[in-house]
Amino acid sequence: MSYSQSYRRVLHKLGYYDYQSGLIYRHLNQENGWDSHLEKCRDFILRATDFIKPEKITVLGSGWLLELPLAELAERTREIVLIDIIHPPQVREQVKELKNVGLKEQDVSGGLVEEVWRIAAKSTFINRLISLDKIRIPEYHLTDAGMVISLNVLTQIETLPVRFLRKKARVTENEFTGFRKKIQESHLNFLRKHKSVLVTDTREVFTGTSGIITENQTVITDLPVTPYTGKWKWDFDLRGSDYRMKRSVFEVTGLILDNHEQEL
């Protein structure tokens, strides 16, 4: 699809273009620091694909294709659809050579971006929202999706809408936590309706310059219990290169959600 100019302005104001650029710059800045994580993501996805043997694959949060073994997947299945809210021009060029790979630009939350903008855009510093109750958490729907891969989006779906709402709402941290949990549960409910592969960070561990360690739980709902689970660490920022000057490591979980109770 092609977004309207007004919707593209919404994406710009909520920071989606800067966020996407920031991810690739962070990757490049870390040099080889992400290699182990990317390798484990790709290996988990390929093993899951060999287990499920889908004729079609739909990838949610394809991004820069860093974690996705696209060429290998294209050889294993009839059709692949890459879905993200924005596809970088470099990715559009890359997939041109793969005849069975298509692109779609969609909000994989089902419309949360538009809903948050509709409710909160006109709020000002002196007229902030006093509750998040009016914000409906949409349900995402897909037909003929084949095997769905949710690729590091479970905790990202909420990131920019919540960041925007922190400027527009005067509510408690508990209310923000409840709001985030509903968003995560909505995404998981969608995945349960399909044969799915979920790759997500679950916790971020910070180490400050003084050696003090703090943690942030990024998944705040219960993940499904499945026959096959993979766990590894992602050295996200070992340089302490952002404004916090803290080294950051994510704990990552991979899950296969499938109706057949078999071992991989």
C-alpha atoms as one frame of an Amber mdcrd trajectory, in Angstrom:
protein
   0.000   0.000   0.000   1.002   3.629  -0.334   0.375   5.809   2.704  -1.373
   9.146   2.367   0.688  12.257   2.987  -1.242  12.955   6.183  -0.451   9.492
   7.558   3.212   9.864   6.642   3.240  13.114   8.627   1.853  11.202  11.615
   4.641   8.624  11.296   7.164  11.441  11.111   5.778  13.234  14.171   5.792
  10.025  16.198   9.410   9.439  15.176   9.186   6.300  13.032  11.615   7.449
  10.353  14.241   8.515  12.889  13.703   5.311  14.887  14.305   3.145  11.844
  17.454   5.051  10.874  18.678   4.892  14.455  18.556   1.093  14.474  20.847
   0.684  11.475  23.250   3.350  12.769  23.426   1.585  16.131  24.135  -1.707
  14.382  26.966  -0.157  12.378  28.365   1.589  15.460  28.594  -1.699  17.334
  30.714  -3.166  14.513  30.631  -6.955  15.107  28.837  -6.728  18.434  25.493
  -7.916  17.051  26.872 -10.851  15.037  26.122 -13.568  17.580  22.548 -12.367
  18.067  21.896 -12.111  14.331  23.304 -15.597  13.751  21.138 -17.096  16.494
  18.021 -15.362  15.122  18.633 -16.661  11.624  19.418 -20.173  12.836  16.282
 -20.307  14.996  14.093 -19.107  12.119  15.562 -21.630   9.669  15.116 -24.500
  12.118  11.528 -23.440  12.766  10.882 -23.244   9.017  12.290 -26.718   8.456
  10.006 -27.943  11.264   6.763 -26.347  10.035   7.541 -26.577   6.284   5.236
 -23.723   5.234   4.308 -22.934   1.642   4.015 -19.270   2.582   5.791 -17.095
   5.174   4.664 -13.703   6.461   7.246 -11.689   8.378   6.094  -8.975  10.792
   8.768  -6.380  11.519  11.135  -7.240   8.673  13.000  -3.941   9.155  16.489
  -3.915   7.695  16.453  -7.740   7.246  19.380  -8.036   9.653  17.921 -10.953
  11.628  16.139 -12.579   8.700  17.820 -15.236   6.485  15.785 -14.053   3.512
  17.652 -15.787   0.689  17.570 -19.137   2.489  13.869 -18.773   3.281  13.100
 -17.891  -0.338  14.581 -21.250  -1.348  12.469 -23.120   1.217   8.999 -21.750
   0.477   6.724 -20.693  -2.355   5.992 -17.137  -1.193   7.271 -14.632   1.378
   5.541 -11.395   2.401   7.534  -8.834   4.395   5.376  -6.500   6.481   6.564
  -3.409   8.347   5.248   0.058   8.971   8.050   1.461   6.780  10.386  -0.383
   4.392  13.798   1.275   3.894  14.673   2.031   0.248  17.696  -0.269   0.550
  15.399  -3.179   1.435  13.135  -2.432  -1.523  16.166  -2.695  -3.782  17.387
  -5.879  -2.126  14.167  -7.843  -2.592  13.833  -6.990  -6.285  16.096  -9.932
  -7.104  13.856 -12.396  -5.235  10.818 -13.109  -7.385   8.810 -14.839  -4.636
   9.235 -12.039  -2.063   6.740  -9.187  -1.715   6.487  -6.099   0.488   3.558
  -4.596   2.388   3.579  -1.478   4.538   1.186  -1.944   7.453   0.987  -1.054
  11.120   1.371  -4.544  12.603  -0.425  -3.401  15.758  -3.600  -3.181  13.657
  -3.863   0.608  13.781  -2.494   1.654  17.171  -0.460   4.480  15.643  -3.532
   6.096  14.121  -5.592   5.509  17.269  -3.003   7.123  19.565  -2.690  10.095
  17.226  -6.470  10.525  17.032  -6.876  10.558  20.810  -3.747  12.403  21.914
  -2.483  14.683  19.152  -4.407  17.756  20.273  -3.449  17.434  23.939  -1.177
  20.193  25.216   1.085  20.619  28.220  -1.745  22.260  30.168  -4.468  20.027
  28.740  -2.999  16.555  28.989  -4.902  13.294  28.910  -5.785  12.148  32.420
  -6.428   8.554  31.390  -5.502   6.094  28.636  -8.866   4.330  28.821 -10.197
   5.946  25.643  -7.377   4.484  23.552  -8.610   1.289  21.950  -6.029  -1.452
  21.468  -6.789  -2.656  17.920  -6.573  -6.257  16.776  -4.339  -7.086  13.831
  -5.833  -9.382  11.196  -4.295 -11.306   8.316  -5.760 -13.932   6.034  -3.723
 -16.498   4.115  -0.632 -15.642   6.174   1.002 -19.065   6.129   3.668 -19.263
   8.829   3.983 -15.940  10.656   7.351 -14.692  11.939   7.163 -11.944  14.563
  10.676 -10.572  14.458  11.637  -8.402  17.433   8.392  -6.404  17.284   6.509
  -7.593  20.396   8.165  -4.922  22.537   8.739  -2.437  19.712   5.060  -2.001
  18.809   4.514   0.016  21.976   7.753   2.013  21.978   6.929   5.138  19.969
   3.208   5.352  20.831   4.092   5.183  24.546   6.909   7.701  24.111   4.426
  10.071  22.453   1.802   9.512  25.159   4.298  10.334  27.902   4.350  13.845
  26.445   0.583  14.022  26.065  -0.802  12.274  29.163  -0.590  12.791  32.906
  -1.116   9.232  34.168   0.622   6.892  36.580   3.395   4.499  35.644   1.072
   1.629  36.563  -1.377   2.807  33.920   1.368   2.912  31.302   2.390  -0.612
  32.326  -1.175  -1.850  31.949  -1.431  -0.170  28.546   1.799  -1.801  27.362
   0.665  -5.185  28.629  -2.572  -4.952  26.628  -0.592  -4.153  23.465   1.676
  -7.154  23.983  -1.261  -9.456  24.730  -3.038  -8.315  21.565   0.001  -9.227
  19.458   0.353 -12.613  21.151  -3.344 -13.342  20.614  -2.841 -12.740  16.906
   0.178 -15.081  16.790  -1.755 -17.853  18.551  -4.181 -17.944  15.611  -1.402
 -18.975  13.217   1.570 -21.269  13.007   4.026 -18.678  14.271   7.627 -18.017
  15.173   8.203 -15.370  17.824  11.591 -13.740  18.414  11.587 -11.055  21.102
  13.724  -9.405  23.729  12.347 -10.073  27.216  14.669  -8.102  29.493  17.319
  -5.372  29.136  20.280  -5.379  31.516  22.258  -2.139  31.921  25.764  -1.799
  33.328  26.753   1.746  34.262  30.238   3.223  34.220  30.461   2.587  37.981
  29.614  -1.095  37.501  26.102  -0.806  38.917  23.691  -3.198  37.170  20.017
  -2.369  36.605  17.339  -4.274  34.709  14.241  -3.426  32.704  11.624  -6.101
  32.005  10.585  -5.486  28.406   8.018  -8.287  28.099   5.455  -7.692  30.828
   2.940 -10.366  29.924   3.263 -14.147  30.073   4.794 -15.752  27.006   3.217
 -18.981  25.741   4.668 -22.296  26.864   5.672 -24.121  23.692   7.436 -27.390
  22.775  10.491 -25.521  21.519  12.121 -22.453  23.006  15.475 -20.826  22.346
  17.211 -18.303  24.591  20.289 -16.169  24.023  21.801 -12.770  24.792  22.030
  -9.775  22.467  24.969  -7.430  23.071  22.904  -4.429  22.053  25.249  -1.627
  23.110  28.564  -2.653  24.646  30.063   0.784  24.034  27.617   2.715  26.197
  27.194   4.974  23.203  23.816   6.542  23.970  23.006   9.379  26.348  22.755
   7.016  29.337  26.418   5.971  28.964  25.388   2.448  30.013  26.269  -0.822
  28.378  23.120  -2.684  27.338  22.470  -6.403  26.874  19.094  -7.885  25.945
  17.889 -11.323  26.939  16.147 -12.791  23.887  13.644 -15.635  23.548  12.576
 -17.511  20.439   9.341 -19.542  20.432   7.512 -21.762  17.974   3.732 -21.573
  18.322   2.252 -24.553  16.522  -0.871 -26.673  16.915   1.083 -29.908  16.775
   2.729 -30.910  20.050   5.940 -32.201  18.478   9.569 -31.645  19.240  11.735
 -29.805  16.754
